[in-house]
């Protein structure tokens, strides 16, 4: 367990964006129950992404913040959300408007903590400054694309989290499945995998020769320690500054169990330094 504002969250969380898409109504409850049985207490929820491609049901305006939370509470069958995250910045809405609306939700008890997703380090700093000036609820989490092959958040987002006391919540920890070993160099993605549903150019960037070369070095490092590269993906993230919980999606119960088991491996400082050198 790790701290996230006033919350305590498991070091491995469950990303829920597969539900209703790659994971149907029959399989989704099995994944949820597998997560609960494994001790996971963190299921990822957000607002701001469009619902049904309706521009009135999207963004971070005060109006939509109020409407969206009531819809989520109704669908979830609960009277509060522990962590409510803004899924993306909204350039059309000042951050002060969004934070004031979120603060009101915290004050009435509909939301316990608030967070952001896909913000830059500069945007995290600006939000923190606005909350401090106005005495509003502050973001306690930052959720960004972050894994051992995609380390860009270390440049500005992770330092902003450290600076402002936010917990980092990496998503795509397995690089859309590349770090599970399910893809082969030079071969098209197997049917039903995440990469098989992506635009071809985006999938090609992930399945690049450079990434496969890096993957081979990571696999050798893990195997020398009797672990898999999947184990390494979780352990590396858990060893990074400010990381509170690693958000991993799943479409099958056994994937949830494997992810939780991977979160048990703790890398030493020397091992983390060696991994940095391997990727230099």
C-alpha positions in Angstrom: 0.0 0.0 0.0 1.1 3.5 -0.8 -0.2 7.0 0.2 -2.2 9.1 -2.3 -3.4 12.2 -0.5 -5.6 10.9 2.3 -6.0 7.6 0.5 -4.0 4.3 0.7 -3.9 2.5 -2.6 -2.4 -0.8 -3.7 0.9 -0.5 -5.7 -0.9 -2.2 -8.6 -4.3 -0.8 -9.7 -6.8 -1.8 -12.3 -7.4 0.3 -15.4 -11.0 0.0 -16.5 -10.9 1.3 -20.0 -11.1 -2.2 -21.5 -14.5 -2.7 -20.0 -17.2 -2.3 -22.7 -14.5 -2.4 -25.5 -12.0 -5.3 -25.5 -13.6 -6.9 -22.4 -17.3 -7.6 -22.8 -20.1 -7.7 -20.3 -19.5 -11.4 -19.5 -15.8 -11.1 -18.8 -15.6 -7.7 -17.1 -17.1 -8.9 -13.8 -14.6 -11.8 -13.7 -11.7 -9.3 -14.1 -13.1 -7.1 -11.4 -13.6 -10.0 -8.9 -10.1 -11.3 -9.7 -8.8 -7.8 -8.8 -10.7 -7.8 -5.5 -9.6 -11.3 -4.7 -6.0 -10.3 -5.3 -6.4 -7.4 -2.9 -6.5 -4.5 -5.4 -8.4 -1.5 -4.0 -7.8 1.0 -6.8 -10.0 1.1 -9.9 -9.3 4.0 -12.2 -12.1 6.6 -12.8 -11.9 10.0 -14.6 -13.9 12.7 -16.3 -13.4 15.0 -19.3 -13.2 12.4 -22.1 -16.2 12.7 -24.5 -19.2 10.5 -23.8 -20.9 9.2 -27.0 -19.0 11.8 -29.0 -21.2 14.5 -27.6 -19.3 17.8 -27.2 -21.7 18.8 -24.4 -20.7 15.7 -22.5 -16.9 16.4 -22.4 -14.3 18.8 -21.1 -13.6 20.4 -17.8 -16.1 23.2 -17.5 -17.8 23.7 -14.1 -21.1 22.7 -15.6 -19.7 19.4 -16.9 -17.8 18.7 -13.7 -21.1 18.8 -11.8 -23.1 16.8 -14.3 -20.4 14.2 -14.9 -19.8 13.4 -11.2 -23.6 12.8 -10.6 -23.7 10.5 -13.6 -20.7 8.5 -12.4 -22.2 8.3 -8.9 -25.4 7.0 -10.3 -23.8 4.4 -12.6 -21.4 3.2 -9.9 -24.2 3.0 -7.3 -22.3 4.9 -4.7 -22.5 8.2 -2.8 -18.8 9.2 -3.2 -15.8 8.8 -5.4 -12.5 8.4 -3.6 -10.3 9.8 -6.4 -11.8 11.8 -9.2 -9.4 12.6 -12.0 -9.5 15.0 -14.9 -8.6 12.8 -17.9 -7.0 15.5 -19.9 -6.3 19.3 -19.9 -9.0 21.4 -21.4 -7.5 24.4 -23.2 -10.9 26.0 -23.5 -11.5 26.2 -19.7 -9.3 28.0 -17.2 -7.9 25.6 -14.6 -9.3 27.9 -11.9 -12.9 27.1 -13.1 -12.3 23.4 -13.0 -10.6 23.4 -9.6 -13.3 25.6 -8.0 -16.0 23.1 -9.2 -13.9 20.1 -8.0 -13.4 21.8 -4.6 -17.2 22.2 -4.3 -17.5 18.4 -4.9 -15.0 17.7 -2.1 -16.7 20.1 0.3 -20.1 18.4 -0.1 -18.6 14.9 0.2 -19.2 13.6 -3.4 -15.4 13.3 -3.9 -12.7 12.7 -1.4 -9.6 13.5 -3.5 -8.9 14.9 -7.0 -6.3 14.2 -9.6 -5.1 15.0 -13.1 -4.2 13.0 -16.1 -2.0 13.9 -19.2 -1.0 17.2 -17.7 2.5 18.6 -18.3 4.8 19.5 -15.4 4.0 23.2 -16.1 0.3 22.5 -15.9 0.7 20.6 -12.6 2.6 23.6 -11.2 -0.1 26.0 -12.3 -2.9 23.9 -10.8 -1.0 23.6 -7.5 -0.5 27.4 -7.4 -4.2 28.1 -8.1 -5.3 25.7 -5.3 -2.9 27.2 -2.8 -3.9 30.7 -3.6 -7.6 30.1 -3.3 -7.5 27.5 -0.6 -9.2 24.9 -2.8 -8.8 21.1 -2.9 -5.5 20.3 -4.7 -4.6 17.6 -7.1 -3.0 14.6 -5.3 -2.3 12.5 -8.4 -0.9 12.8 -11.9 -1.6 10.0 -14.3 0.5 9.9 -17.5 1.8 7.4 -20.1 4.9 6.1 -18.4 6.8 2.8 -18.7 10.4 1.5 -18.9 10.3 2.1 -22.7 8.5 5.5 -22.5 10.4 7.5 -19.9 9.5 11.1 -20.9 7.6 11.8 -17.7 11.0 11.7 -15.9 11.9 15.0 -17.6 9.1 17.2 -16.2 6.0 15.4 -14.9 7.7 13.3 -12.2 9.8 16.2 -10.9 6.6 18.3 -10.7 4.9 15.5 -8.7 7.9 15.4 -6.3 7.9 19.2 -6.1 4.2 19.4 -5.3 3.7 16.2 -3.4 1.5 14.4 -6.0 1.5 10.7 -6.4 2.3 9.5 -9.9 0.0 6.9 -11.5 1.6 5.4 -14.7 -0.7 4.1 -17.4 0.3 1.8 -20.3 2.9 0.2 -17.9 3.3 -2.7 -20.3 3.7 -0.6 -23.4 0.3 -1.8 -24.9 1.4 -5.4 -24.3 5.0 -5.2 -25.8 6.4 -5.8 -22.3 4.3 -9.0 -21.9 6.2 -10.9 -24.8 3.0 -11.4 -26.8 4.5 -9.6 -29.9 7.3 -10.8 -32.3 9.6 -8.6 -34.3 8.5 -8.3 -37.9 5.1 -10.0 -37.3 1.7 -8.2 -37.3 0.0 -7.9 -33.9 -2.1 -11.0 -33.1 -5.9 -10.5 -33.5 -7.6 -9.2 -30.4 -4.6 -7.6 -28.9 -4.5 -3.9 -28.1 -2.0 -3.1 -30.8 -4.2 -4.9 -33.4 -6.9 -2.3 -32.9 -4.6 0.7 -33.1 -3.9 2.7 -36.3 -1.1 1.1 -38.2 1.3 3.9 -37.9 0.9 4.1 -34.1 1.3 0.4 -33.7 4.5 0.5 -35.9 6.0 3.1 -33.6 5.6 0.8 -30.6 6.8 -2.3 -32.6 9.9 -0.6 -33.8 13.3 -2.4 -34.1 14.7 0.0 -31.5 12.0 -1.0 -29.0 12.6 -4.7 -29.7 16.3 -4.2 -29.1 15.6 -2.5 -25.8 13.1 -5.3 -24.9 15.8 -8.0 -25.5 18.2 -6.2 -23.1 15.4 -5.9 -20.5 14.4 -9.5 -20.9 18.0 -10.7 -20.4 18.2 -8.5 -17.2 15.0 -10.0 -15.8 15.8 -13.6 -16.7 19.1 -13.4 -15.0 17.2 -12.7 -11.8 14.5 -15.4 -12.4 11.9 -12.9 -13.4 9.9 -12.0 -16.5 10.0 -8.8 -18.4 6.4 -8.2 -17.2 7.7 -8.4 -13.6 10.4 -5.9 -14.5 7.9 -3.5 -16.1 6.1 -3.2 -12.7 9.1 -3.3 -10.5 10.9 -0.5 -12.5 7.9 1.8 -12.3 7.3 1.1 -8.6 11.0 2.1 -8.0 10.6 5.5 -9.7 10.1 8.7 -7.6 6.6 9.7 -6.6 4.9 6.5 -8.1 1.9 5.6 -5.9 0.2 2.9 -8.0 0.7 1.4 -11.4 -2.5 1.3 -13.5 -2.7 -1.8 -15.5 -5.6 -2.9 -17.7 -6.7 -6.5 -18.1 -9.1 -8.5 -20.1 -8.7 -11.8 -18.2 -8.5 -12.8 -14.6 -5.1 -14.4 -14.9 -3.7 -11.2 -16.2 -4.8 -9.4 -13.1 -3.1 -12.1 -10.9 0.1 -11.9 -12.9 0.2 -8.1 -12.6 -0.3 -8.2 -8.8 2.4 -10.8 -8.5 4.8 -8.6 -10.5 4.3 -5.8 -8.1 5.9 -7.8 -5.4 9.5 -7.5 -6.9 11.5 -4.6 -5.4 14.6 -3.5 -7.4 17.6 -2.3 -5.5 19.2 1.1 -6.2 22.0 -0.6 -8.0 19.6 -2.5 -10.2 17.7 0.6 -11.1 21.0 2.3 -12.0 22.0 -0.7 -14.1 18.7 -0.5 -16.0 19.3 3.2 -16.7 22.7 2.3 -18.2 21.1 -0.5 -20.3 18.8 2.0 -21.9 21.4 4.8 -22.4 
